[in-house]
């Protein structure tokens, strides 16, 4: 990812549908928008878990539909991560997108999965929406989380075996939290040492000026 502060880092949200949320969002998150024209969506698809969709065509109307669903999915996922009830409008938007025909998968001669050429933006959106249905009705639904940093709102699903992931990425929010904890611990240690040696502090050892 390339946030406004210029730091580049790897963020893996764990599933396809949550990858889409990193392209922007509703309200204040619109400043992170990266899907400004149809070619941006085809580039995103190529870099995503989809692995590229040959001859994918996206219209302006389809791009707008992708952004609308992304914003609804963003709020839906945030509600889920915080244990809030799902908004019926967001749920309806997700189900409506999932009801459309998805991209057509096929097996390549080398045994890998690929997508049939000529997919559309609507099919791409349906594929993402169906991935969201699988996520929120599957075993990893309880592991959908928001980054624990107070100033980061990235959403992910913890697919690790221990299930203890807290950060969007250790090299960003994880390391920042560790650094803050280290500074706080060091400052507390310094304060305790200062209090122990300051004669004006309550409990400090009294000194008799008449003794050597």
MARVO-306414 format. One record per atom (N, C-alpha, C, O, CB): x, y, z; residue in one letter. Coordinates in steps of 0.001 Angstrom, whole numbers, plus 500000, padded with zeros to 6 digits. Glycine has a CB too. Layout:
BEGIN
XYZA;...
END
This chain:
BEGIN
500832498808500000X;500000500000500000X;500869501246500000X;502028501213500415X;499057500003501208X;500291502348499527X;501009503620499487X;500150504702500136X;499492505465499428X;501376504008498023X;500144504785501462X;499343505806502150X;499916507199501943X;501039507340501460X;499259505498503644X;499144508249502311X;499585509627502099X;500906509984502762X;501587510908502316X;498545510551502589X;501288509260503834X;502538509604504514X;503763509126503757X;504894509398504161X;502548509021505904X;503540508404502646X;504655508010501788X;505276506668502115X;506076506155501332X;505699509034501854X;504929506088503247X;505499504792503606X;504840503694502786X;503613503596502743X;505330504514505117X;505652502869502138X;505134501759501352X;505271500482502178X;506333500217502740X;505885501631499987X;504209499699502251X;504270498464503015X;503275497462502438X;502353497825501707X;503980498726504512X;503483496199502782X;502614495135502287X;501455494922503257X;501663494726504454X;503409493822502092X;500236494962502729X;499042494706503520X;498262493586502864X;497838493715501716X;498172495981503661X;498069492495503575X;497300491368503060X;496035491220503896X;496114490781505044X;498141490052503079X;494868491575503354X;493636491475504127X;493110490054504262X;492158489815505004X;492588492326503503X;493712489118503560X;493361487712503739X;492412487117502731X;492462485913502479X;492787487541505041X;491532487938502137X;490564487437501161X;490353488496500073X;490674489671500253X;489207487072501853X;489803488045498942X;489597488931497802X;488693490108498115X;489030491249497799X;489025488159496660X;487532489843498739X;486568490929498926X;487122492051499785X;486781493215499571X;485300490395499550X;487975491725500756X;488543492770501602X;489704493483500919X;490086494578501331X;489005492181502922X;490266492874499882X;491272493585499084X;490652494822498442X;491296495865498327X;491868492655497995X;489401494693498028X;488741495814497359X;488609497015498287X;488631498155497823X;487363495393496852X;488473496781499587X;488285497875500540X;489505498783500632X;489394499933501058X;487964497318501909X;490663498276500235X;491889499081500306X;492003500072499157X;492996500795499065X;493103498177500315X;491001500119498275X;491061501045497137X;490380502374497427X;490373503258496570X;490426500411495919X;489811502533498610X;489117503772498956X;488058503489499999X;488188502553500787X;488486504422497709X;487007504299500006X;485947504062500978X;485004505238501076X;485189506245500393X;486534503765502333X;483988505121501925X;482990506186502051X;483472507327502934X;484414507172503712X;481699505625502607X;482815508476502804X;483091509607503688X;484537510045503672X;485107510309502613X;482704509265505082X;485128510122504854X;486500510610504978X;487517509723504276X;488628510169503990X;486864510732506426X;487158508475503993X;488090507564503359X;488151507759501843X;488941507107501160X;487711506140503680X;487323508650501326X;487344508930499892X;488680509515499446X;489015509464498263X;486217509884499529X;489446510072500386X;490742510644500006X;491737509567499585X;492769509874498989X;491319511454501164X;491431508296499895X;492306507196499501X;491882506569498175X;492429505542497774X;492326506136500586X;490922507171497499X;490369506594496273X;491450506309495225X;492273507171494918X;489323507530495687X;491435505092494685X;492368504724493612X;491635504250492357X;492259504084491310X;493323503631494095X;490332504032492444X;489556503575491287X;488866504768490633X;487667504985490812X;488510502502491706X;489632505523489884X;489108506753489294X;488640506564487855X;487836507353487359X;490159507833489345X;489126505549487192X;488712505274485816X;488729503762485591X;489366503033486351X;489645506002484788X;488032503283484552X;487925501835484337X;489256501096484310X;489345499967484792X;487214501580483059X;490280501714483759X;491578501037483696X;492162500791485088X;492952499866485276X;492557501860482865X;491777501611486054X;492245501397487424X;491679500096487990X;492353499396488746X;491850502586488323X;490443499777487621X;489830498544488118X;490473497319487466X;490687496305488131X;488311498552487853X;490777497403486191X;491435496269485537X;492832496066486121X;493285494930486267X;491515496490484005X;493515497159486453X;494839497048487073X;494719496431488468X;495549495615488867X;495522498438487154X;493682496829489203X;493477496241490529X;493228494744490419X;493781493963491193X;492301496921491248X;492402494343489464X;492098492920489285X;493365492122488987X;493537491010489487X;491076492728488151X;494243492690488179X;495484491993487824X;496397491816489025X;497111490818489123X;496220492751486730X;496377492789489952X;497260492736491119X;496623492002492291X;497293491728493287X;497642494139491545X;495339491683492184X;494613491061493290X;494772489546493282X;495522488990492479X;493135491428493226X;494059488892494183X;494043487431494236X;493456486804492984X;493685485626492710X;493266486970495436X;492704487582492225X;492158487051490986X;493269486658490024X;493118485723489238X;491234488071490332X;494375487370490090X;495497487055489221X;495337487548487798X;496042487090486899X;495710485599489204X;494433488459487587X;494253489018486246X;493087488385485517X;492812487196485681X;495512488843485433X;492404489179484712X;491254488716483935X;491480489127482487X;491300490299482156X;489902489303484491X;491865488209481621X;492166488559480219X;490990489245479530X;489846488803479635X;492553487306479435X;491289490317478835X;490301491037478038X;489116491514478879X;487985491573478397X;489806490153476908X;489385491848480119X;488334492380480990X;487914493758480496X;488758494617480240X;488816492451482465X;486618493962480366X;486105495272479949X;485280495861481084X;484475495170481709X;485249495158478644X;485493497139481339X;484796497825482425X;484264499149481904X;485019499951481355X;485734498047483648X;482976499381482071X;482390500653481667X;482401501625482845X;482653501237483986X;480950500449481142X;482127502879482553X;482049503881483617X;480948503528484609X;481120503691485817X;481803505277483027X;479807503041484095X;478700502677484973X;479089501509485878X;478736501489487058X;477456502318484146X;479810500546485331X;480253499407486140X;481261499834487202X;481239499342488330X;480867498328485246X;482136500748486830X;483106501259487797X;482379501945488955X;482746501763490116X;484091502240487116X;481365502724488642X;480592503394489688X;479908502366490589X;479830502549491803X;479545504344489066X;479410501280489984X;478760500228490761X;479758499539491688X;479417499193492819X;478107499199489830X;480974499340491220X;482016498726492054X;482333499631493246X;482451499157494376X;483304498458491220X;482470500933492991X;482758501850494086X;481611501872495103X;481846501903496311X;483013503262493541X;480363501857494601X;479212501874495505X;479192500629496388X;478969500720497596X;477904501975494706X;479426499465495777X;479411498246496581X;480593498212497542X;480464497761498680X;479430497009495677X;481734498686497083X;482898498734497967X;482604499559499217X;482951499155500327X;484108499315497226X;481966500709499036X;481657501562500185X;480658500882501127X;480787500975502348X;481096502914499709X;479665500199500553X;478699499474501381X;479381498316502101X;479114498069503277X;477526498954500521X;480255497611501402X;480970496492502006X;481924496963503088X;482125496273504088X;481732495716500945X;482511498135502892X;483399498720503904X;482642498904505216X;483115498484506272X;483973500078503416X;481472499529505151X;480681499786506354X;480129498489506933X;480080498318508151X;479535500753506043X;479718497587506068X;479207496283506503X;480293495520507271X;480025494947508328X;478720495452505281X;481506495517506740X;482614494799507371X;483006495438508691X;483280494736509665X;483819494754506440X;483036496775508732X;483368497470509975X;482335497161511056X;482694496942512213X;483451498989509739X;481059497142510684X;480022496787511656X;480240495371512179X;480155495117513380X;478622496913511024X;480517494465511265X;480737493068511659X;481941492948512590X;481881492247513600X;480940492182510415X;483034493630512249X;484254493542513051X;484047494040514471X;484691493555515402X;485365494328512395X;483146495013514643X;482896495590515962X;481660495010516649X;481228495506517690X;482746497082515839X;481098493957516060X;479951493311516690X;478659494082516605X;477739493848517390X;480250493058518096X;478577495013515647X;477343495782515485X;476407495066514505X;476875494296513666X;477655497223514989X;475103495304514595X;474162494677513656X;474458495123512222X;474887496254511993X;472699495028514034X;474231494242511278X;474403494586509871X;473310495570509439X;472148495438509825X;474372493311508987X;473705496546508639X;472742497485508079X;471995496780506938X;472637496259506026X;473454498796507573X;470663496750506967X;469907496050505922X;470212496550504510X;470213495763503563X;468432496191506189X;470466497837504363X;470777498373503035X;472101497825502510X;472217497487501332X;470826499903503077X;473088497741503382X;474382497196502966X;474259495715502622X;474861495245501656X;475433497399504072X;473486494989503407X;473283493565503156X;472567493354501824X;472926492458501060X;472480492923504303X;471562494174501547X;470814494058500297X;471705494349499092X;471606493672498069X;469614495009500305X;472575495352499210X;473488495694498111X;474447494544497840X;474730494222496686X;474278496979498437X;474941493933498897X;475867492813498756X;475179491626498092X;475739491012497184X;476429492404500125X;473973491301498536X;473250490168497959X;472861490422496508X;472879489500495692X;472006489868498779X;472512491661496180X;472141491986494803X;473330491809493867X;473175491286492764X;471605493423494714X;474510492238494293X;475707492077493466X;476069490607493315X;476485490175492240X;476885492849494069X;475912489837494392X;476253488413494352X;475307487619493458X;475652486530493002X;476235487833495756X;474115488159493206X;473124487449492400X;473443487482490909X;472881486699490144X;471756488040492636X;474335488373490483X;474713488473489076X;475683487339488706X;476348486786489582X;475356489858488783X;475763486992487413X;476710485946486985X;478155486388487257X;478516487521486938X;476521485624485472X;478981485518487837X;480368485872488145X;481291485623486953X;480858485158485899X;480857485079489357X;482541485934487140X;483548485573486146X;483574484057485983X;483287483319486926X;484950486107486554X;483920483598484784X;483957482163484506X;485350481615484745X;486316482027484102X;483514481874483065X;485438480683485678X;486738480076485984X;486987478885485067X;486049478237484603X;486804479636487468X;488250478609484815X;488608477449484014X;489969476917484454X;490716477599485156X;488620477804482512X;490282475690484032X;491560475069484368X;492489475169483168X;492134474769482059X;491367473587484797X;493667475700483397X;494670475796482346X;495367474443482158X;495302473594483047X;495701476899482679X;496031474232481020X;496730472957480778X;497760472612481851X;498042471436482082X;497416473003479435X;498328473636482512X;499329473354483541X;498696473082484909X;499406472923485902X;500302474519483649X;497369473030484959X;496685472710486201X;496312473899487051X;495708473724488109X;497518471816486990X;496648475100486629X;496311476296487400X;494926476807487008X;494412476509485930X;497370477398487185X;494341477584487916X;493044478173487622X;493229479506486927X;494154480257487237X;492216478343488902X;492363479792486004X;492394481070485294X;490957481499485040X;490006480781485350X;493201480966483949X;490828482692484465X;489504483214484147X;489325483279482640X;490233483670481907X;489296484605484776X;488146482892482195X;487863482937480759X;487955484377480272X;487510485292480965X;486462482342480447X;488529484592479084X;488655485957478558X;487291486600478327X;486280485927478128X;489451485950477253X;487307487918478362X;486107488654478005X;485153488936479149X;483974489199478914X;485392487922476971X;485637488886480383X;484778489193481523X;484400490665481565X;485030491498480914X;485465488802482816X;483388490971482321X;482912492350482443X;483076492850483879X;483341492078484800X;481436492453482006X;482911494145484038X;482976494722485365X;481881494189486273X;482101494021487472X;482888496218485280X;480698493919485714X;479595493368486495X;479928491968486990X;479622491617488130X;478310493341485664X;480554491170486132X;480967489829486542X;482062489890487608X;482065489097488549X;481457489029485328X;482967490814487457X;484014491001488462X;483399491362489810X;483796490832490848X;485004492095488016X;482431492263489781X;481772492683491014X;481034491511491659X;481060491358492880X;480797493838490734X;480373490680490841X;479662489516491371X;480633488532492011X;480316487917493029X;478862488823490260X;481808488381491421X;482815487472491975X;483287487959493336X;483448487166494264X;484010487340491017X;483509489256493455X;483915489835494733X;482801489693495767X;483064489348496919X;484294491316494558X;481553489959495358X;480420489870496281X;480217488441496765X;479907488227497937X;479143490382495609X;480385487467495889X;480233486069496298X;481349485653497260X;481145484828498150X;480227485149495066X;482511486230497065X;483598485975498007X;483232486518499390X;483544485903500410X;484916486613497505X;482571487670499414X;482125488246500691X;481066487362501346X;481079487177502563X;481567489670500476X;480154486817500551X;479141485913501096X;479815484704501740X;479435484281502832X;478155485460499989X;480811484154501061X;481547483007501608X;482243483377502918X;482255482594503868X;482583482495500588X;482821484581502955X;483537485006504156X;482598485148505347X;482856484584506411X;484255486323503902X;481517485895505178X;480661486225506310X;479718485101506727X;479044485198507753X;479861487435505985X;479671484037505934X;478874482866506324X;479766481667506615X;479262480573506868X;477865482512505222X;481071481853506585X;481998480755506743X;482706480731508087X;482381481521508973X;482999480805505666X;483669479835508249X;484339479647509546X;485211480812509981X;485526480945511164X;485177478422509498X;485607481664509027X;486469482780509395X;485696484064509699X;486304485102509958X;487455483038508292X;484384484004509670X;483588485211509965X;483928485821511322X;483982487046511427X;482101484878509921X;484160485026512364X;484503485633513658X;485889486267513698X;486234486962514654X;484413484597514734X;486677486024512658X;488045486557512640X;488186487812511779X;489304488250511506X;489001485496512139X;487085488383511358X;487136489645510620X;487395490759511626X;486647490914512592X;485805489902509813X;488440491524511404X;488860492517512399X;489291493820511738X;489564493889510539X;490005491964513252X;489337494846512577X;489908496131512196X;491272496252512852X;491469495771513968X;488977497315512606X;492205496883512178X;493545497077512750X;493419497713514135X;492622498628514340X;494430497967511814X;494219497212515083X;494122497665516471X;494698499054516700X;494497499627517771X;494818496693517367X;495407499612515726X;495942500963515884X;494804501969515939X;493823501837515206X;496911501310514734X;494926502979516809X;493832503930517008X;493571504791515780X;492476505331515619X;494133504816518189X;494573504922514912X;494431505793513751X;494434505015512435X;494665505601511377X;495543506820513741X;494181503700512485X;494153502881511273X;492832502132511236X;492411501545512234X;495362501889511223X;492182502154510084X;490864501542509963X;490838500434508914X;489771500062508425X;489832502597509620X;492011499907508569X;492068498829507598X;491433497571508186X;491589497266509368X;493526498558507169X;490717496855507329X;489980495664507746X;490601494420507130X;491055494447505986X;488496495774507350X;490621493341507884X;491237492105507401X;490586490914508082X;489853491063509059X;492765492109507656X;490865489727507550X;490448488499508213X;491715487757508619X;492632487576507818X;489529487615507283X;491746487339509859X;492914486641510392X;492823485167510018X;492050484417510613X;493018486814511937X;493612484755509033X;493619483366508591X;494771482575509198X;494988481419508834X;493695483303507080X;495512483184510119X;496636482490510738X;496136481399511682X;495014481474512184X;497534483485511498X;496956480402511917X;496555479316512804X;496339479796514244X;495346479411514861X;497602478215512779X;497234480623514800X;497011481071516188X;495786481971516341X;495154481989517397X;498234481811516689X;495448482724515278X;494296483619515350X;494515484826516227X;493577485318516855X;493118482877515841X;495759485316516281X;496054486447517171X;496500487698516409X;497111488588517001X;497132486050518167X;496215487780515147X;496619488957514380X;495860490187514855X;494640490148515016X;496384488733512877X;496592491289515080X;495982492533515563X;496180493696514604X;495411494657514628X;496552492896516911X;497206493618513759X;497611494787512972X;497384494564511487X;497358493431511006X;499079495116513226X;497219495669510771X;497145495573509318X;498449494992508779X;498449494157507874X;496860496959508685X;499559495452509355X;500880494949508974X;501848495241510115X;501833496333510685X;501376495599507631X;502690494262510448X;503649494465511532X;504639495578511194X;505049496332512076X;504401493164511825X;505028495685509907X;506031496682509550X;505488498107509590X;506249499063509438X;506574496388508177X;504191498256509791X;503615499593509925X;503013499768511326X;503708500219512237X;502535499834508833X;501767499428511507X;501109499678512794X;501672498804513910X;501750499254515053X;499611499442512669X;502061497581513611X;502634496721514634X;503919497282515202X;504095497335516419X;502884495352514075X;504818497701514330X;506086498273514789X;505884499606515496X;506591499911516457X;507036498454513616X;504928500399515031X;504645501672515700X;504154501430517120X;504544502142518045X;503601502483514908X;503293500422517296X;502796500109518629X;503918499626519534X;503982500001520705X;501698499060518552X;504796498801518999X;505936498315519781X;506832499468520198X;507321499511521327X;506743497283518980X;507045500412519271X;507895501565519582X;507259502435520665X;507954502917521560X;508151502401518314X;505933502638520587X;505248503436521611X;505332502759522974X;505553503419523989X;503777503663521224X;505153501442522995X;505238500706524254X;506639500801524841X;506804500961526050X;504851499239524047X;507653500701523971X;509037500790524434X;509326502168525019X;509967502278526064X;510007500489523286X;508851503229524342X;509086504582524841X;508376504806526172X;508927505419527087X;508619505617523814X;507135504297526269X;506379504469527508X;507045503730528661X;507113504250529774X;504941503977527329X;507535502525528402X;508211501748529446X;509493502435529890X;509793502498531082X;508519500329528948X;510247502949528926X;511503503632529253X;511237504901530061X;511958505201531012X;512280503976527967X;510176505660529669X;509844506888530396X;509397506572531819X;509751507288532756X;508745507669529659X;508616505497531983X;508156505120533317X;509329504706534199X;509364505031535385X;507132503983533230X;510286503990533621X;511474503571534372X;512293504777534811X;512777504836535941X;512341502626533527X;512442505740533898X;513185506959534211X;512505507735535336X;513167508249536237X;513317507843532961X;511164507813535270X;510416508535536308X;510578507858537665X;510724508538538681X;508925508622535937X;510552506528537694X;510693505818538961X;512073506033539563X;512216506217540771X;510435504328538767X;513076506008538713X;514441506222539199X;514612507640539739X;515270507851540757X;515458505958538077X;514009508613539042X;514108510000539480X;513408510191540821X;513904510909541689X;513509510941538428X;512249509542540986X;511502509669542230X;512261509044543391X;512195509535544518X;510128509022542092X;512983507959543116X;513712507262544173X;514921508047544664X;515371507842545791X;514155505906543684X;515451508934543843X;516658509683544207X;516381511136544543X;517304511856544925X;517654509618543088X;515138511593544414X;514803512995544684X;514400513140546137X;513380512581546542X;513668513492543751X;515168513877546943X;514841514015548369X;513555514781548639X;513015514713549743X;515965514698549075X;513057515508547645X;511825516256547826X;510597515377547620X;509484515750547989X;511786517433546874X;510818514181547013X;509688513311546745X;509271512576548021X;510138512172548796X;510031512310545631X;507984512394548257X;507532511643549421X;508122510240549402X;508129509570548369X;505997511581549466X;508612509808550551X;509161508473550637X;510633508425550326X;511258507381550511X;508433507568549724X;511227509536549853X;512645509525549550X;513417509493550864X;512963510022551879X;513046510759548691X;514577508872550830X;515378508725552051X;515805510093552558X;516296510914551783X;516618507834551797X;515619510355553893X;516016511631554496X;517529511689554677X;518164510666554934X;515308511835555852X;518101512870554545X;519549513040554684X;519835513979555854X;519301515087555903X;520177513593553366X;520696513533556820X;521073514370557975X;522255515212557589X;523335514673557347X;521402513510559233X;522089516530557523X;523201517392557083X;524382517352558035X;525488517706557625X;522727518823556938X;524203516927559323X;525305516891560263X;526151515629560140X;527205515518560765X;524779517010561656X;525690514689559339X;526458513449559173X;527299513544557919X;526879514155556936X;525525512213559107X;528477512950557936X;529326512976556750X;528714512153555628X;529292512058554545X;530725512458557082X;
END
